[in-house]
Amino acid sequence: MKLNYKEAQERFNVAKKNSTKWKSILDECYEYFLPEKDMRNNPGEKTRSLYDSTSVDSLHDYASRMEAQLVPPGRRWMTLEAGSAISEDEEDEVNVKLEEMTETLFEHINSSNFSSQISECFMDLGISTGAIIVDAGDGIQSSLRFRSVPLQEISIARTTSGIVETVFREITIPFSDMERLFPLAFEKMSDDDKSDYRDKPETDITLVEGVIRTNDKVNPYTSVVLYEAKSKLLQSIELVSSPWIVFRESTTAGEAYGRGRAMRCLADTKTLNTVMQYYMESCELLANPIYTAIDDGIINPATIVVKPKSIIPIGMQGSLQALPQAGDPRLNIDLMNRLQDSIRRTMMSKPFGKIDETPVRTATEMTIRNNDLAQTSGSSAGRIQTELLERLIARCVYLLTEAGKIAEFKVNGQEVKIRFTNPSAKLQDEADLMVLNRFLGTIGEMDPAIVQAAVKMEDIPKYVANTLGLSSTLLRTSAEKSEMEQRREQQLAEAQAQEMNKGQL
């Protein structure tokens, strides 16, 4: 649906007003967890007020863990399978073709800049909300190109669908880059607008780019570029697929922005920073104590220098001595350790504790800890799967289809569905296999005839293979199974005929 400047401007103002409410708490989270990305200050400026690096290290560990658990680099973390609308007779054949398309899809993903960009998105996700743009690549190495968008630059609107689909970004770029980044918007600019930059092409120009969700069923998205300085809409393009993917780990009802793990442990982080400051000041007093001296006319407090290998003349015994230290800095250590462990636990950094403290753990203990970790992060992983991974794959499939790299199909659960094989999904798969093993162990003591009549034993290998994420190319299709069954029956008939011939002789 085409939009005019007023309509697009109203949508942007609503989203910008919504983002303003979050600015203070987001700036505070960035100050403690990602100070180099704090847009209020010059790079490195805010690090001078940090006395403990637990929060910074934990956020980096969180981003690395999320990438390893959800989208491990260089590995296939999902596969395309036949959807519910595909008949059982066609399912095997369709799965073989989709296996080839999955290989093509990951060739383009792994050859692109996806790994580096998604890691930056997970850093923002740990604080609040991640955002990434998926565009068509140059086709040299990959037909996909990914752009991580800083959280501070975007404004998102509330949504009733549960997924963020209307998003804007204020961007300031040199005018010389506008034709390359926004060719359609550049063509629509009038000569009068371009004349302001003709003599100084390196002068910055501020634009607002974004995608608006509309009610159009055919083209549900509209890409816009606003030039607010001239109150003009330079671009309004109807889209079938949105290049923007905005995702969150946790939200509160009625809010558009996510509440990341950094927000949950912000109070502990601020307390830890203060306690560490006091501890360092106390240690400094112990390392460099305060001295008192009697001003008897011999010692001049203005010129006395206390340093190693120096000789200080004194007028009487005890005229120069250290000020007694009050308090015990070691009392802060236990509190600091407790706060650091709380932050690491919330950020999923070293969830099993420090290895050097308890290097030996039993297999049973690790199983219990892994199950507890899976239950703790299960709900958040489900949201990320819905808001990021499924939309990411659908967008990549759309772009590769447009580029002619794969056949046209829809990832909608009916034609084609997604089965995730990343480490996070395999935790549930392992639980399913444990249930299957218990079931097989239980029925193993029953009458085989009863078991064979009640259980489809011939389908169990396929179920196990699918649960473990085994490639469908290693499984026999229905036609191959029928052929093998016919061959087996033929061999059995030949063997029986030979036995009969021997009996007649």
C-alpha positions in Angstrom: 0.0 0.0 0.0 1.4 3.4 -1.1 1.9 5.9 1.7 2.3 9.7 1.6 4.6 11.8 3.6 2.1 12.7 6.3 1.1 9.1 6.9 4.7 7.9 7.1 5.7 10.8 9.3 2.9 10.0 11.8 4.0 6.4 12.0 7.6 7.5 12.6 6.6 10.0 15.3 4.6 7.3 17.2 7.6 4.9 17.1 10.1 7.6 18.1 7.9 8.6 21.0 7.9 5.0 22.1 11.7 4.7 21.9 12.2 7.9 24.0 10.6 6.3 27.0 13.3 3.6 26.9 16.3 5.9 26.3 17.4 6.4 29.9 17.4 2.8 31.0 19.0 1.7 27.7 21.8 4.3 28.1 22.4 3.0 31.7 22.6 -0.6 30.5 25.1 0.3 27.8 27.1 2.3 30.3 27.8 -0.8 32.4 27.6 -3.6 29.9 28.8 -2.2 26.6 30.4 1.1 27.3 32.2 1.3 24.0 28.7 1.4 22.3 27.3 4.2 24.6 26.3 6.8 22.0 26.3 9.6 24.5 30.1 9.7 24.9 33.2 9.3 22.9 34.6 5.7 22.7 36.4 4.7 25.8 35.2 7.7 27.9 32.8 5.8 30.1 35.2 2.9 30.9 37.0 5.1 33.4 34.0 4.9 35.8 33.9 1.0 35.6 35.7 -0.7 38.4 34.7 -4.3 37.5 34.5 -6.0 34.1 32.1 -8.8 35.1 29.2 -7.2 33.3 31.2 -6.5 30.1 32.6 -10.0 30.0 29.3 -11.6 30.8 27.6 -9.8 27.9 30.2 -11.0 25.5 29.9 -14.6 26.9 26.1 -14.3 26.5 26.4 -13.3 22.8 28.9 -16.1 22.1 26.7 -18.7 23.9 23.6 -17.6 22.0 25.4 -17.8 18.7 26.8 -21.3 19.5 23.5 -22.6 20.7 21.2 -21.1 18.0 23.2 -20.4 14.9 26.7 -22.1 15.3 29.1 -20.8 12.6 29.9 -23.1 9.7 27.2 -25.7 10.7 23.7 -26.5 9.6 21.4 -25.4 12.4 18.1 -26.2 10.6 16.7 -28.2 7.7 13.8 -27.8 5.4 11.2 -30.6 5.4 7.9 -31.4 3.7 5.0 -29.6 5.3 1.6 -30.9 6.5 0.0 -30.4 3.1 2.4 -32.8 1.4 1.0 -36.3 1.0 2.8 -39.3 2.7 3.5 -40.8 -0.7 5.3 -37.6 -1.9 7.0 -36.8 1.4 10.2 -38.8 0.9 10.8 -37.4 -2.6 10.1 -33.9 -1.5 12.4 -34.2 1.5 15.3 -35.3 -0.8 14.8 -32.1 -2.9 14.5 -29.9 0.2 17.7 -31.4 1.5 19.5 -30.1 -1.6 17.9 -26.7 -1.1 19.0 -26.6 2.5 22.6 -27.3 1.4 22.3 -24.4 -1.1 20.8 -22.1 1.6 23.7 -22.7 4.0 26.3 -22.4 1.3 25.1 -18.8 0.9 24.7 -18.1 4.6 28.1 -19.5 5.5 29.8 -17.6 2.7 28.2 -14.3 3.7 28.9 -11.9 6.7 26.1 -13.5 8.7 28.3 -14.8 11.6 29.9 -11.4 12.3 26.7 -9.5 12.1 24.5 -11.8 14.2 27.0 -11.7 16.9 26.6 -7.9 17.2 22.8 -8.4 17.3 23.1 -10.8 20.2 25.0 -8.1 22.1 22.0 -5.8 21.7 19.7 -8.7 22.5 21.4 -9.2 25.8 20.5 -5.6 26.7 17.1 -5.3 25.1 16.3 -5.9 21.4 18.3 -7.1 18.4 17.8 -5.9 14.8 19.3 -7.1 11.6 18.6 -6.3 7.9 18.7 -9.1 5.3 19.3 -7.8 1.7 20.4 -9.4 -1.6 24.1 -9.8 -1.9 26.4 -9.2 -4.9 26.3 -12.8 -5.9 30.1 -13.2 -6.1 30.4 -15.3 -3.0 26.8 -15.1 -1.6 23.5 -13.8 -2.7 22.8 -12.7 0.9 24.0 -9.7 2.8 23.4 -9.0 6.4 23.5 -5.7 8.3 23.4 -5.4 12.1 21.6 -2.2 13.2 22.5 -0.7 16.6 19.6 -0.5 19.0 20.2 3.2 19.6 19.4 4.0 16.0 16.1 2.3 15.7 12.5 3.2 16.7 9.9 0.5 16.8 6.2 0.6 17.2 3.9 -1.5 19.4 2.3 -4.4 17.7 -0.7 -6.6 18.4 0.6 -9.6 16.5 3.4 -10.2 19.0 6.1 -9.6 16.3 7.8 -6.3 15.6 7.1 -5.4 12.0 7.1 -1.6 11.9 10.6 -0.2 12.4 12.4 3.0 11.6 16.0 4.1 11.6 17.5 7.6 11.6 20.7 7.5 9.6 23.2 10.2 8.9 25.5 9.6 5.9 27.7 11.6 3.6 25.6 12.8 0.6 28.1 11.1 -1.7 27.0 7.7 -0.4 23.3 8.3 -0.8 23.1 7.2 -4.5 24.8 3.9 -3.6 22.7 3.2 -0.4 19.3 4.6 -1.6 19.4 4.7 -5.4 15.6 5.1 -5.8 15.4 7.9 -3.2 18.3 9.6 -4.8 16.6 9.6 -8.2 13.5 11.2 -6.7 15.3 14.1 -5.1 14.8 17.3 -6.9 17.6 19.4 -8.4 17.0 22.0 -5.8 17.5 19.5 -3.0 20.7 18.2 -4.6 22.1 21.7 -5.1 22.6 22.0 -1.4 25.3 19.3 -1.6 26.6 19.8 -5.1 29.7 21.8 -3.9 30.2 19.8 -0.8 29.3 16.1 -1.5 30.9 15.0 1.8 28.4 17.0 3.8 26.2 14.8 6.0 22.5 14.2 5.2 20.0 12.8 7.7 17.3 10.5 6.4 14.8 8.2 8.0 14.5 4.7 6.5 12.0 2.1 7.6 9.5 -0.5 6.9 5.8 -0.2 7.8 3.4 -3.1 8.1 0.2 -2.4 6.2 -3.1 -4.2 5.7 -2.4 -5.2 2.1 -2.5 -9.0 1.8 -0.5 -9.2 -1.4 2.2 -6.7 -0.4 2.0 -6.4 3.4 5.1 -4.1 3.8 6.0 -0.7 2.6 9.6 0.5 2.5 9.9 4.3 3.0 12.7 6.9 3.1 11.9 10.3 4.6 13.8 13.5 4.1 12.5 15.4 7.1 14.6 18.5 6.4 12.5 19.1 3.3 9.3 17.3 4.5 9.5 14.9 1.6 8.9 11.2 1.1 11.7 10.1 -1.2 10.7 6.4 -1.4 7.6 4.3 -0.9 7.9 0.8 -2.2 5.5 -2.1 -1.7 7.2 -5.3 -0.5 6.3 -8.9 -0.2 9.0 -9.6 2.3 10.4 -7.3 4.9 14.2 -6.9 5.1 14.0 -6.0 8.7 14.1 -8.6 11.5 13.6 -7.3 15.0 13.7 -9.9 17.8 13.6 -10.0 21.6 14.2 -12.6 24.3 11.7 -11.4 26.8 9.0 -8.8 26.9 6.3 -7.4 29.1 2.7 -7.1 27.9 2.0 -3.9 26.1 5.7 -3.1 25.4 7.5 -3.1 22.1 11.1 -3.2 23.3 12.5 -6.3 24.9 13.7 -6.6 28.4 17.1 -8.2 28.1 19.1 -10.0 30.8 21.2 -6.9 31.4 18.2 -5.1 32.7 17.5 -7.9 35.1 20.9 -7.7 36.7 21.4 -4.0 36.4 20.9 -3.4 40.1 23.5 -6.0 41.0 25.9 -4.6 38.4 25.6 -1.1 39.9 26.1 -2.4 43.4 29.1 -4.5 42.4 30.7 -1.5 40.7 30.3 0.6 43.9 31.6 -2.1 46.2 34.6 -2.7 43.9 35.3 1.0 44.0 35.3 1.0 47.9 37.4 -2.1 47.9 40.0 -0.6 45.6 40.1 2.6 47.7 40.7 0.5 50.8 43.5 -1.5 49.1 45.1 1.7 48.0 45.1 2.9 51.7 46.8 -0.3 52.7 49.4 -0.2 50.0 50.0 3.6 50.5 49.0 4.4 54.1 48.5 7.8 55.5 51.2 9.0 57.8 51.1 11.5 60.7 53.9 13.7 61.8 54.5 16.0 64.8 55.1 19.5 63.6 58.0 20.3 66.0 59.8 22.7 63.7 62.2 20.0 62.4 59.9 18.1 60.1 58.3 20.2 57.4 55.0 18.5 56.3 55.0 20.6 53.1 58.3 19.2 51.8 58.5 15.7 53.3 58.4 12.8 50.8 57.6 9.3 51.8 59.1 6.8 49.4 61.2 3.7 49.4 65.0 4.1 50.3 64.4 7.5 51.6 65.8 8.8 55.0 63.6 11.1 57.0 65.1 12.8 60.1 62.7 13.1 63.0 62.9 15.1 66.2 61.6 12.5 68.6 60.6 8.9 68.8 57.2 8.3 67.2 57.0 11.7 65.6 56.4 10.0 62.2 54.0 7.0 62.1 51.3 5.5 59.9 47.7 6.3 60.6 46.0 3.2 62.1 43.8 1.5 59.5 40.1 1.2 60.4 37.9 -1.5 59.0 38.8 -4.6 57.0 38.7 -4.6 53.1 38.3 -8.4 53.1 34.7 -8.0 54.2 33.9 -6.8 50.7 35.2 -9.9 49.0 32.4 -12.2 49.9 29.8 -9.6 48.7 31.7 -9.0 45.4 31.8 -12.8 44.7 28.1 -13.2 45.4 27.3 -10.3 43.1 29.6 -11.5 40.3 28.1 -15.0 40.5 24.6 -13.6 40.3 25.5 -11.5 37.2 27.1 -14.5 35.5 24.2 -16.7 36.2 21.7 -14.3 34.8 23.8 -13.7 31.7 24.4 -17.4 31.2 28.1 -16.8 31.5 29.8 -19.8 33.1 26.5 -21.4 34.2 28.2 -24.3 35.8 30.6 -22.2 37.9 34.3 -21.8 37.7 36.1 -24.9 36.5 39.1 -24.3 38.6 37.0 -24.4 41.8 35.2 -27.6 41.1 37.0 -29.4 38.2 35.5 -32.8 38.8 31.8 -33.3 38.2 29.9 -36.5 37.8 27.9 -37.3 34.6 24.7 -37.4 36.6 25.4 -33.9 38.0 26.1 -32.5 34.6 22.9 -34.0 33.2 20.9 -32.4 35.9 22.6 -29.1 35.4 22.1 -29.2 31.6 18.4 -30.0 32.1 18.0 -27.2 34.5 19.7 -24.8 32.1 17.5 -26.0 29.2 14.3 -25.4 31.3 15.6 -22.0 32.4 16.3 -20.8 28.8 13.6 -22.8 27.0 10.9 -20.1 26.9 13.4 -17.4 25.7 14.8 -19.8 23.0 11.2 -20.4 21.8 10.6 -16.6 21.3 14.0 -16.2 19.5 13.1 -19.1 17.3 9.8 -17.5 16.3 11.0 -13.8 16.0 14.5 -14.4 14.6 15.2 -17.8 13.1 11.9 -18.6 11.3 11.7 -15.1 9.8 15.4 -15.2 8.9 15.0 -18.4 7.0 11.9 -17.2 5.2 13.6 -14.0 4.2 16.7 -15.9 2.9 14.6 -18.3 1.0 12.7 -15.4 -0.6 15.9 -13.7 -1.7 17.5 -16.9 -3.1 14.3 -17.6 -5.0 14.4 -14.2 -6.5 18.0 -14.7 -7.5 17.2 -18.0 -9.1 19.4 -20.1 -6.8 16.6 -22.3 -5.5 13.1 -23.3 -6.7 10.2 -21.2 -5.6 8.3 -22.5 -2.5 6.8 -21.0 0.7 8.1 -21.7 4.2 4.6 -21.6 5.8 4.4 -25.0 7.6 2.1 -26.4 4.9 4.3 -26.6 1.8 7.6 -26.5 3.7 8.4 -26.5 7.4 11.5 -25.8 9.4 13.1 -28.4 11.7 15.8 -26.9 13.9 18.9 -29.0 14.5 20.9 -26.5 16.6 22.3 -27.4 20.0 19.4 -25.7 21.7 16.8 -27.8 19.9 18.8 -31.0 20.4 18.4 -30.7 24.2 14.7 -31.4 23.6 15.5 -34.1 21.1 17.8 -35.8 23.6 14.9 -35.8 26.1 12.6 -37.4 23.5 15.2 -40.1 22.8 15.5 -40.9 26.5 11.7 -41.4 26.6 12.0 -43.7 23.6 14.7 -45.7 25.2 12.7 -46.1 28.4 9.7 -47.2 26.3 11.7 -49.8 24.3 13.3 -51.1 27.5 9.8 -51.5 29.1 8.2 -53.3 26.1 11.3 -55.5 25.6 10.0 -57.8 28.4 6.6 -58.2 26.7 5.5 -60.8 24.1 7.1 -59.9 20.8 3.9 -60.7 18.9 1.9 -58.3 21.1 4.6 -55.6 20.6 4.7 -56.1 16.9 1.0 -55.7 16.7 0.8 -52.6 18.8 4.0 -50.7 17.8 5.3 -49.6 14.3 8.8 -51.0 14.9 9.7 -50.4 11.3 9.2 -46.6 11.7 11.4 -46.3 14.8 14.7 -46.0 12.8 13.3 -43.1 10.8 12.1 -41.3 14.0 15.5 -41.7 15.6 17.2 -40.4 12.4 14.9 -37.4 12.2 15.3 -36.6 15.9 19.1 -36.7 15.7 19.0 -34.5 12.6 20.4 -37.2 10.2 20.4 -36.2 6.6 17.4 -37.6 4.7 19.7 -38.7 1.9 20.9 -41.5 4.1 17.4 -42.8 4.6 15.6 -45.0 2.1 12.6 -43.6 0.3 9.2 -45.4 0.1 10.0 -46.6 -3.4 13.4 -48.0 -2.3 11.7 -49.7 0.7 9.1 -51.3 -1.6 11.8 -52.4 -4.0 13.8 -54.0 -1.2 10.7 -55.7 0.1 9.9 -57.2 -3.3 13.5 -58.3 -3.6 13.4 -60.0 -0.2 10.2 -61.8 -1.1 11.6 -62.9 -4.4 14.8 -64.3 -2.7 12.6 -66.0 -0.1 10.5 -67.6 -2.8 13.6 -68.8 -4.7 15.0 -70.3 -1.5 11.7 -72.1 -0.8 11.6 -73.4 -4.4 15.2 -74.8 -4.0 14.2 -76.5 -0.8 11.2 -78.1 -2.5 13.4 -79.3 -5.4 15.8 -80.9 -3.0 12.9 -82.7 -1.3 11.6 -84.1 -4.5 15.1 -85.5 -5.4 
